Amino acid sequence: MFTVTSADGTEVRAHDSGSGPVILIVPPGMDDGTGYRKVAAALSESYRVLVLHRRQYRLDLPSPCSFADEIADVKAVVEELGEKALIFGHSSGGYLALECLAAIPKAFYAGAVYEPPVPLDRLAGGEFLPAAQRAVAAGHPGKAMQIFTRDMVGLPPWQARLIGVLVGLFPKMRRMAPRQIADVAAMDALGFRLSSFQSLSAPVLLIGGDRSPRHLDARLDALSRVLQNSDQVVLRGQGHSAQSGAPQELAAAIAAFYSRALLSA
């Protein structure tokens, strides 16, 4: 386990494996880092891989937290490493990775993101966020996650209902669900940030699945038009959870991109 102290005194934790050039993985919502074990295992054959246990999803820490808090955590990690890295983030972790590239650009050779919900015509939570927050406050995390997955992510209603039921059944998911809604609120607090990524000069790999909701593909396309130096990869047969559906394929895409970025650095 890799640990370091963030600017406000909070201990930052990351699972540490492998050796070589560093890849820092910033997981998506509802993930304490364990969802990326298979991807990390594949990458650690050639790289040192740090999988961040994001502050937003640390059940031992108070909630909510801001993106500024999590950027500070990433800054503490890379300063402790003392070397440049590649940062990879998934979903809200991908949005956070982009913000880290903008805030501390000298820390990274390159970045890669999987379907970050960078807002285009509306915020990630938007008009649906208050209803989800009320459900959390009323002690109904399953209902909050149903609102999140149906109205914010865009999953079919039947699938959103199933996720709501599962959240109600599993204690860890019940405890993590309010953190997911807090994560959306943290993203919404940033406002519309697409144009701010025009200044990024580091190469960025945009990864998506061809079975994901179409609005996620539209966000990747918008990022490709804004970023100075980007490439895109589509994982066939995958949706928003390629870390579990195709971990080897996802790891291979990240590794190949990082190899090219290191050669051109």
N, C-alpha and C positions, 0 to 999 in steps of 0.2 A: 504494500500500500504506500502510495506517494502522498505525503502531507506537507502543507505549507500554510503560513498564516497570512490571511488577506489584510487589506489596509485597515479594516475596522476591528481586527483582532479575531475574526472568525477563522476556525481551522477549515482549510480546503482539502478535500480528499479526492484521490483518483486511483483507480486500479492500474497498476504498473506491470507491464510484461514486455519481454523481448529486449532486443538491443539494436542499436543503429540509429539512423535519423529518426527524429521524433514525430509521431502523429498524435495530436490531441483530439480526442473524440468528444463532442458535446452532444449528449443523447437528446431524444425528443421528449415530449410530455409523457407523464405517467411512467417514466423510466428512471430508476435509480442507478443506472449503468449496467445492470445485469442483462438487459436486453441486447447488449452489444458484445457479449462474451464470445460468440462464434466469429463475428467479424474481427474482433481483437485477436483471437487465437490465430486466425489466418494471416493477419498482417504482422503479427509478432515474429513470424518466421524470418522476416527481413528488416523489421523496424522495431523501435521502441514505441510502444503504444500506451498512452495514458487515456483511460476512459474516465472522464470527469463525473463525479457524483454531484450533480448540480445542486446548488444551494436551494433553489426553488422546490426541489423534491427530497430534501433532507428532512425526514420526519423527526429528527432530534433537534431541529432548529425552528425558530418561530417563522410563521408565514404571515403576510406575503413578503416578497422581496422584489426589488426592481432589476431591470436589465443593467443598470449602473452597478449594482452590487455584484452581479454575476460577471460583468466585464472586469471588475476589480479582482475577482477570484481568478479569472483566466490570466490577467496581468501578473498576479502573484506567482502563478504556476510557471509561466514562461521566464520570468525574472529569476526564479529559483533554478530553472534548468540551465540558464546561461547560454542558450543557443537557440537559433531559429528553428521553427517547426512548421509542419503543415497542420492547419486546423480544419477539421471536418465536423459539420453539424447536421443534424437531422430534424426536420420540421421546425418547431420553435427553437430547437438547438441550432438549426441552420441559420435562422434569423439572427440568433445571438452570435454565431460565428461571423456573419457578415458585419455585425456591429463591432466585433472585436478587430476584424481586419481594418475597419475604418478608424477605430480608436487607438489601436497600437500596431500600425502597419509594419514597423521595423521588427516586430517579433516573429513574422511569418514569411516563409518563402512563397507560400501559396495557400489557397483555401479551396475546400470542396463542400458542397451543400446538397442535401437531399430534400427537395420540395419545401423550401422555407415559405411560410405564409406571409410574405411581404405584402402589405396591403396595396391594392390598386384603386378600385373605385369605392371600397368601403373597408373599415377596419376589421381586424380578425374576429373580434367579438361583436362590435358594432351595436346595433339595436337589440341583439339577443343576449348580450352580456348581463344586463340587469336581472333578467329572469333567471339566468343560471346562478348569479350571486344570491338571489333571494332563495333559491332552492337549497344552496349550501347553508345559508343562515338558518333555514328552517330544519336542517338536519336531514335533507334528502339528497345525498350525493349522487344516487342513481339517476334521479330526475335531472340533476344538473348536468350529468354526463350525457344524458339523452338529448338535452338541448344543445350541448356542445357538439356532439357528433352529427346530429341531424341538421341543425340550423347554421352552425359555423363551419364544420368540416364538409358537410354536404353528402353524408352517407344516406342511403335509403331509410325511410322511417322504420321498416322492420328491423334493419340492422342496428339502428340507434336504440330501439326498444330492447333488443337483445343485450347490447352493451350496458344499458341501464340496469337490467336484471342482474348481469354478471357483477357489476360494481356493488350491487346490494348484497350479493352472496359472499364475496371475498373480503375479509377484513382489511387486507393491505390496500386493495383497490378503493375501498371506502375511505381510507385515510389519505390516499393519494389524490382522489378526485377533486377536493377543494384546492389542492395545489395546481391542478390543471387549469381550473378557472382563474386562479390568481396569476398563472402564467399568461393567459389570454389578456387579463387586465394590464399586466406589465407591458405586453406588446402594444396594446391599444394606447397606453400612456405615451408611447413614442410618436404617435401620429403617423403621417404619411412620409415614409423615409426613402422611397425608391430613388429619388434624384440624388440623395446624399451618397449613393454608392458609385456615382460617376467618377469620383476622385480615386477610387481604388485602382492601383496600378499592378498589383500582384495578380498573377493568373488565378482564375477561379473556375472550377469544374462544377457544372450544373447537372445534377442527376435526378432523374424522375422515372416513374414506372408507367407503362402504357395502360394500366388498369386503374390508375388513381383518378379521383375526381378531376374533371377538366379544368377547374379553376386553378388547380395547382400547376398544371402544364402552362396555363396562361401566365402565371407568375414567373415561371422559369423563362418563358419567352420575353417577358418584359425586362427581366434582369439581364438577359443576353443582349438586349438593345442598349442597355445603360452602361454595362461594365466595359472597361477598356480592353480587357484581355480575358475572354471566356471561351469555354468549350462545353458541349452538351453530350450527355450519354443517356440513352433510354434503356432501361432494363425490361426486356420483353416478358410478359406474363406476370409482372409484379405491380402491386398497388403501393400504398403508403408505408408498408411494413416490410421492405425488402431485407432488413436486417435479420428477420426470421424466415422469410420466404426464400431468399437467395443470398445467404451470407457470404458464400465463396465468391459469387459473381460481383457482389457489391465491393468486397475487399479487393478483388482483382482490379476493378475500375479505379478505386482510390490509389492503389499501389502503382498502377501504370501511369496515372496522372502525376503522382509525386515524383516518380523516376524522371519524367520529362521536365518537371519543374526544377528539380535539382540539377539536371544537366544544363539548363539555361540560366541558372542563378549566377 
